[in-house]
Amino acid sequence: MSAAPAKPVVLGSWFARDLADMAVTWQAEPAPDPKLLILNEPLAADLGLDPDWLRGPDGVGLLTGTVVRDGAAPVAQAYSGHQFGGFVPRLGDGRALLLGELTDTEGRLRDLHLKGSGRTPFARGGDGLAAVGPMLREYVISEAMHALGIPTTRSLAVVATGRPVHRDTALPGAVLARVADSHLRVGSFQFAAATGDAALLRRLADHAIARHAPAAAQADNPYVALFESTVAVQAELIARWMLVGFIHGVMNTDNMTISGETIDYGPCAFMDGYHPGTVFSSIDSGGRYAYGNQPGIAMWNLARFAETLLPLFDEDTDRAIAVATQALDGFRTRYEAAWLTGMCSKLGLADCADASLVEDLLTQLAQSQVDFTSFFRQLARAVGGDREPSRGLFLDLAAFDAWLERWLALNPDAALMDRTNPVYIPRNHLVEQALATATGGDLGPVEELLSAVTEPYVERPGLERYAEPAPDSFGPYQTFCGT
């Protein structure tokens, strides 16, 4: 019998209560032999949860969904989605559960959500389970994204279930406990709209406003203001992805949040050599979600969101479309401003009056397939006179030297560059090595990788290999959904 937590764990059921039409009450499958593999103690503290209690039987029971707290009502959420452009009217949490909402130490409402907790009515033939490797992958990459300052769902814990998961081979099973401002998605609104229930759509929109855009409630049209808020946070989010070379890999509408958080770390990866056409996902054979396509896809997804809200924008369809179009047009302006400001900082410049400086550099990076992450740290050394580390990366030295002179004439700030450009990201080859070792029972490499990527801007002795690009022997890299 484990000790009671220092403070009672109170989970609300706001979504389950207000949007019962979009939720199925469900119970996680038993975990035959649960073992806590990794616990995010700082996040637990931020949530007001006692890490010592979470490590005990009742805490592990919470993290696997097998011990339901008083007042909680775990549910599988319903949503639809455009998957690679094709609309699927009924998706939902096939292997996930919303345990409920809790209030963190700053008074913010947060979802506590499980992944890999077993089949639900939305499972569509899947077993609803997850393997240790993909769950640790989401833990590592989501925490790295948080450390980079990118809005994201957070990972609280990964628990091995003691149940094998059968894919190409038998793998150890696990459950991920993750935290988000909410799990409301564009696909949530698509589901509500597809039911034809106008009252449900309005309740969902009101719920989203209360959680994510409370100021919108005071606007002349709160639903237009909600859409504008989502456009703004998504423009900022995608710009931040692009600035660190992050490729989501599966930007379906059910993977775009209303909160502006990154969600669902399936076939994601960080780009090595710079190229806009970079794709890693094994299921993205056409390159729909390639690195360079991400801003356009985000705008496409937001257009689908706008379609669901048209009845709330205006009773007259033509006027509603005009309002939606005007609001959606703001995405490109906001994205380009956020991206250019970020690129200026990466180059140590207070502003980039000449945007061609950035474009010319990216052209050269693509031509020489220069590592996108390490380049900017090496470039900072040129401010102090050491040009060779960055020069040695380019095939056309004359072209790069000409660019370098233009850039140095603007008096870049090397300190700003080092504050902006990470030393360490979850490099694909290191992630794969760490996950393979963890699947075999050794978590040491995962913990070492986490130590590096959760302090990404601080260069530390002994971590040199975490800053280096993949060796040529790593070869072409593919990622998988891990379902």
C-alpha positions in Angstrom: 0.0 0.0 0.0 1.6 3.3 -1.1 1.5 6.4 1.0 -1.1 9.1 0.1 0.2 11.9 -2.0 1.3 15.1 -0.2 -1.7 16.8 -1.8 -4.7 14.9 -3.1 -4.7 14.4 -6.9 -7.9 16.0 -8.1 -8.8 15.4 -11.7 -11.7 17.3 -13.3 -14.0 16.1 -16.1 -14.8 19.3 -17.9 -14.5 17.9 -21.4 -16.4 14.7 -20.5 -19.2 16.7 -18.8 -19.6 19.5 -21.4 -19.0 17.5 -24.5 -20.4 14.1 -23.7 -21.5 13.8 -27.4 -17.8 13.7 -28.3 -16.6 11.4 -25.6 -16.9 7.7 -24.7 -16.3 6.7 -21.1 -13.7 4.1 -21.1 -11.2 2.2 -18.9 -7.5 1.6 -19.6 -6.5 -2.0 -20.0 -4.7 -3.7 -17.1 -0.9 -3.5 -16.9 0.2 -7.0 -15.8 3.6 -5.9 -14.5 4.0 -2.1 -14.5 7.4 -0.5 -14.1 8.1 3.2 -14.2 10.8 3.7 -16.8 11.1 7.5 -16.6 9.4 10.3 -14.7 9.5 14.0 -15.5 10.0 15.3 -11.9 10.1 19.0 -12.8 6.9 18.7 -14.7 5.3 16.7 -11.9 6.2 19.5 -9.5 4.7 22.1 -11.9 1.5 20.1 -11.9 1.4 20.0 -8.1 2.0 16.2 -8.2 4.3 14.5 -5.6 7.0 12.7 -7.6 7.6 10.2 -4.7 3.9 9.3 -4.7 3.9 8.9 -8.5 6.7 6.3 -8.1 4.6 4.2 -5.8 1.9 1.7 -6.8 -1.0 4.2 -6.7 1.0 6.8 -8.7 1.9 4.2 -11.3 -1.7 3.2 -11.4 -2.6 6.8 -12.2 0.0 7.0 -14.9 -1.3 3.8 -16.6 -5.0 4.6 -16.0 -5.6 1.5 -14.0 -6.3 3.4 -10.8 -9.0 6.0 -11.4 -9.1 8.9 -8.9 -12.3 9.9 -7.2 -14.3 12.2 -9.4 -12.3 11.4 -12.6 -14.1 10.2 -15.7 -11.6 8.8 -18.3 -12.9 9.2 -21.8 -11.8 8.5 -25.4 -12.3 11.6 -27.4 -14.0 11.6 -30.8 -12.6 13.6 -33.7 -12.4 13.5 -37.5 -9.5 14.4 -39.7 -8.1 14.9 -43.1 -5.4 12.3 -43.4 -3.0 13.0 -46.3 -5.8 15.1 -47.8 -8.6 12.5 -47.5 -11.4 13.1 -45.0 -12.1 10.4 -42.4 -15.3 11.3 -40.5 -14.6 9.1 -37.5 -11.1 8.8 -36.0 -10.9 9.5 -32.3 -8.6 8.2 -29.5 -8.1 4.6 -30.7 -5.3 3.9 -28.1 -5.6 6.9 -25.8 -7.6 8.2 -22.9 -8.2 11.6 -21.4 -7.9 10.9 -17.7 -9.2 14.4 -16.9 -8.0 18.0 -16.2 -5.9 19.3 -13.4 -4.9 22.7 -12.3 -1.1 23.3 -12.2 0.8 25.5 -9.7 0.3 28.6 -11.8 -3.5 28.1 -12.0 -3.5 26.8 -15.5 -5.9 24.0 -16.5 -4.0 21.0 -18.1 -5.1 17.8 -19.6 -3.7 14.5 -18.3 -3.8 12.1 -21.2 -2.6 8.5 -21.8 -1.2 7.0 -25.0 -1.0 3.2 -25.5 -3.6 2.4 -22.8 -5.5 -0.2 -24.9 -8.3 -0.5 -27.4 -11.2 1.9 -27.4 -14.3 2.0 -29.6 -12.2 4.2 -32.0 -9.4 1.6 -32.4 -10.5 0.6 -36.0 -9.0 -2.8 -35.8 -5.8 -1.8 -33.9 -4.8 -3.3 -30.6 -4.6 0.1 -28.8 -1.2 -0.6 -27.4 2.2 1.0 -27.8 5.8 -0.2 -27.5 8.5 1.2 -25.3 10.5 2.7 -28.1 7.9 5.0 -29.7 6.7 6.2 -26.2 10.2 7.1 -25.1 10.7 8.8 -28.5 7.7 11.1 -27.8 9.1 11.7 -24.3 12.6 12.7 -25.6 11.5 14.8 -28.5 8.6 16.6 -26.8 10.9 17.5 -23.9 13.5 18.7 -26.3 11.0 20.9 -28.1 9.9 22.4 -24.7 13.6 23.2 -24.0 13.8 24.9 -27.3 10.9 27.1 -26.4 8.5 25.6 -28.8 4.9 25.1 -27.6 4.3 21.4 -27.2 2.5 18.7 -25.3 4.7 17.6 -22.4 5.7 14.1 -21.4 5.1 13.2 -17.7 6.1 9.6 -17.6 6.6 6.3 -19.5 5.5 3.1 -17.8 6.4 -0.3 -19.1 3.2 -2.5 -18.9 4.8 -5.9 -18.7 2.6 -6.9 -21.8 4.3 -7.6 -25.1 3.1 -5.7 -28.2 3.2 -7.5 -31.5 4.4 -5.6 -34.5 6.9 -7.1 -36.9 8.2 -8.8 -33.8 7.2 -8.9 -30.1 8.2 -5.7 -28.3 7.9 -4.6 -24.7 4.7 -2.5 -24.2 4.4 0.9 -22.5 2.0 3.7 -21.7 2.9 7.4 -22.1 1.3 9.9 -19.8 1.3 13.3 -21.4 0.1 16.8 -20.5 -1.4 19.5 -22.7 -3.3 22.7 -22.5 -6.0 20.6 -24.1 -6.4 18.0 -26.8 -8.8 20.0 -28.9 -7.9 19.7 -32.5 -9.1 21.0 -35.9 -10.4 17.4 -36.2 -12.6 17.9 -33.1 -14.4 20.7 -34.9 -14.6 18.6 -38.1 -16.3 15.9 -36.1 -18.8 18.3 -34.5 -19.6 19.9 -37.8 -20.1 16.5 -39.6 -22.8 15.6 -37.1 -24.9 18.4 -38.3 -25.7 19.3 -34.7 -25.4 23.1 -34.6 -25.7 23.2 -30.9 -22.8 20.8 -30.4 -20.6 22.8 -32.7 -21.4 26.0 -30.7 -20.8 24.2 -27.4 -17.4 23.0 -28.6 -16.5 26.5 -29.8 -17.5 28.0 -26.5 -15.4 25.3 -24.7 -12.4 26.2 -26.8 -12.8 29.9 -26.2 -13.0 29.3 -22.4 -9.8 27.3 -22.5 -7.7 29.0 -25.1 -9.0 32.4 -26.1 -11.0 33.9 -23.2 -10.6 37.4 -24.6 -12.5 36.3 -27.6 -15.6 36.0 -25.5 -15.7 39.8 -25.5 -15.3 40.2 -29.2 -18.1 41.3 -31.5 -18.1 37.8 -32.9 -16.3 35.4 -30.4 -16.1 32.6 -33.0 -14.2 34.8 -35.5 -11.9 35.8 -32.7 -11.3 32.2 -31.8 -10.3 31.4 -35.4 -8.1 34.5 -35.5 -6.4 33.4 -32.3 -5.8 29.9 -33.6 -4.4 31.3 -36.9 -2.0 33.5 -34.8 -0.7 30.7 -32.5 -0.3 28.2 -35.4 1.7 30.8 -37.5 4.1 31.3 -34.6 4.3 27.5 -34.0 5.1 26.5 -37.6 7.7 29.3 -37.8 9.4 27.9 -34.7 9.4 24.4 -36.2 11.1 25.7 -39.4 13.7 27.7 -37.5 15.0 24.5 -35.8 14.6 22.1 -38.8 11.8 20.1 -37.2 9.6 18.0 -39.5 6.4 16.8 -38.0 5.8 14.2 -40.6 2.0 13.7 -40.3 0.3 17.1 -40.3 -3.2 15.7 -40.6 -6.0 18.0 -39.3 -6.4 15.7 -36.3 -2.8 16.6 -35.4 -3.3 20.4 -35.4 -4.3 21.8 -32.0 -6.5 24.8 -31.2 -4.0 25.7 -28.5 -1.0 26.0 -30.8 0.9 23.2 -29.2 2.8 20.6 -31.1 1.1 17.2 -30.7 1.7 13.6 -31.7 5.3 12.8 -32.2 5.0 9.9 -34.5 7.2 9.9 -37.7 8.8 13.3 -36.7 12.5 14.0 -37.0 15.0 16.9 -37.2 16.5 17.8 -40.5 20.3 17.2 -40.9 21.5 18.6 -44.2 19.3 21.5 -45.2 16.9 20.9 -48.0 13.2 22.1 -48.3 12.2 18.8 -49.7 13.3 16.7 -46.8 10.9 13.9 -45.8 11.5 11.2 -43.3 8.1 9.6 -42.8 7.7 6.2 -44.4 4.1 6.8 -45.1 4.6 10.2 -46.8 5.6 8.8 -50.1 4.5 11.9 -52.0 6.2 14.4 -49.7 3.0 16.2 -48.8 4.4 17.0 -45.3 8.0 17.7 -46.4 9.9 20.3 -44.4 9.3 23.1 -46.9 5.6 22.3 -47.2 4.8 22.7 -43.6 3.6 26.4 -43.7 1.4 25.7 -46.6 -0.1 22.6 -45.0 -0.8 24.5 -41.8 -2.7 27.1 -43.8 -4.6 24.3 -45.6 -5.6 22.8 -42.3 -6.7 26.1 -40.9 -8.9 26.5 -44.0 -10.6 23.3 -43.0 -11.1 24.7 -39.5 -12.7 27.8 -41.0 -15.1 25.7 -42.9 -16.4 24.1 -39.8 -17.0 27.5 -38.2 -18.8 29.2 -41.1 -22.3 28.9 -39.6 -20.9 30.6 -36.4 -19.3 33.4 -38.4 -22.4 34.6 -40.2 -25.8 33.3 -41.2 -25.1 34.4 -44.8 -22.7 31.9 -46.3 -21.0 34.4 -48.6 -20.4 36.9 -45.8 -19.1 34.0 -43.6 -16.6 32.9 -46.3 -15.4 36.5 -46.8 -14.8 36.8 -43.0 -13.0 33.5 -43.0 -10.8 34.3 -46.0 -9.7 37.6 -44.5 -8.8 36.0 -41.2 -7.0 33.2 -42.9 -5.0 35.6 -45.0 -3.4 36.8 -41.8 -1.6 33.4 -41.4 1.0 34.1 -44.2 1.8 37.6 -42.9 2.2 36.4 -39.3 4.2 33.3 -40.3 6.6 35.2 -42.5 7.1 37.9 -39.8 7.8 35.3 -37.1 10.1 33.3 -39.4 12.1 36.3 -40.6 12.5 37.6 -37.1 13.7 34.2 -36.0 16.2 33.9 -38.9 17.5 37.4 -38.1 18.2 36.2 -34.5 19.9 33.0 -35.8 22.2 35.3 -37.8 22.8 37.6 -34.8 21.0 40.5 -36.4 18.6 42.9 -34.8 16.6 43.0 -38.0 16.9 41.8 -41.6 16.0 44.8 -43.8 17.4 42.8 -46.7 15.5 39.5 -46.7 17.6 38.3 -49.7 20.5 37.8 -47.3 18.5 35.0 -45.7 17.3 33.5 -48.9 20.7 33.5 -50.5 22.1 31.7 -47.5 19.4 29.0 -47.6 20.1 28.5 -51.3 23.7 27.8 -50.5 22.9 25.6 -47.5 20.7 23.5 -49.8 23.2 23.3 -52.6 25.9 22.0 -50.2 23.6 20.0 -48.0 25.0 21.8 -44.9 23.9 20.5 -41.5 21.2 23.0 -40.5 21.9 22.9 -36.7 25.6 22.9 -36.4 26.2 25.5 -39.1 24.8 28.5 -37.2 27.0 27.7 -34.1 30.0 27.5 -36.4 29.1 30.7 -38.2 29.1 32.5 -34.9 32.8 31.9 -34.7 33.3 33.9 -37.8 32.3 37.0 -35.9 35.5 36.7 -33.9 37.6 36.1 -37.1 37.5 32.3 -37.3 35.8 31.8 -40.7 37.2 28.3 -41.6 34.7 26.1 -39.6 31.8 27.5 -41.6 33.7 28.0 -44.9 34.7 24.4 -45.0 31.1 23.3 -45.2 30.4 24.8 -48.7 31.1 23.5 -52.2 31.1 27.0 -53.8 33.6 28.9 -51.6 33.5 32.0 -53.7 29.7 32.3 -53.3 29.8 31.7 -49.6 32.7 34.1 -49.1 30.7 36.8 -50.9 27.7 36.1 -48.7 30.0 36.1 -45.6 31.3 39.6 -46.4 27.7 40.9 -46.7 26.7 39.4 -43.4 29.8 40.5 -41.4 29.3 44.1 -42.7 26.1 44.1 -40.6 28.0 43.6 -37.4 26.3 40.4 -36.2 26.1 39.6 -32.5 27.7 36.2 -31.7 26.2 36.1 -28.2 22.7 36.5 -29.7 23.5 33.7 -32.1 24.6 31.4 -29.3 21.4 32.2 -27.3 19.3 31.4 -30.4 20.9 28.4 -32.1 21.0 25.1 -30.2 24.1 23.0 -29.8 22.1 19.9 -29.1 18.9 18.6 -30.8 17.6 15.0 -30.8 19.8 13.9 -33.6 18.1 11.0 -35.5 20.9 8.5 -35.2 21.3 9.1 -31.5 17.6 8.8 -30.9 17.5 5.5 -32.8 20.5 4.2 -30.9 19.1 5.2 -27.5 15.6 3.7 -28.2 17.1 0.4 -29.4 19.1 0.2 -26.2 16.1 1.1 -24.1 14.0 -1.6 -25.8 16.6 -4.0 -24.6 16.3 -2.8 -21.0 19.1 -0.2 -20.7 17.8 3.4 -20.2 21.2 4.9 -19.8 21.6 6.3 -23.4 18.0 7.8 -23.2 18.9 9.6 -20.0 22.2 10.9 -21.4 20.4 12.1 -24.6 17.8 13.8 -22.4 20.5 15.5 -20.4 21.9 17.0 -23.6 18.7 18.1 -25.4 16.9 19.6 -22.4 19.7 22.2 -22.1 20.2 22.7 -25.8 22.0 26.1 -25.8 24.7 25.3 -23.2 27.8 23.7 -24.8 29.3 21.2 -22.3 32.5 19.1 -22.4 32.0 15.4 -22.9 28.8 15.9 -25.0 30.6 16.5 -28.3 29.0 13.5 -30.1 25.5 15.0 -29.3 26.4 18.0 -31.4 27.7 16.2 -34.4 25.8 15.3 -37.6 25.0 11.7 -38.3 27.9 9.7 -39.8 27.6 8.8 -43.5 27.2 5.2 -42.4 23.8 6.1 -40.9 22.5 6.2 -44.5 19.0 7.3 -45.6 16.7 7.6 -42.6 13.0 6.7 -42.4 10.6 7.2 -39.5 7.5 5.3 -38.7 4.3 6.1 -36.8 4.9 3.6 -34.0 1.3 2.5 -33.9 
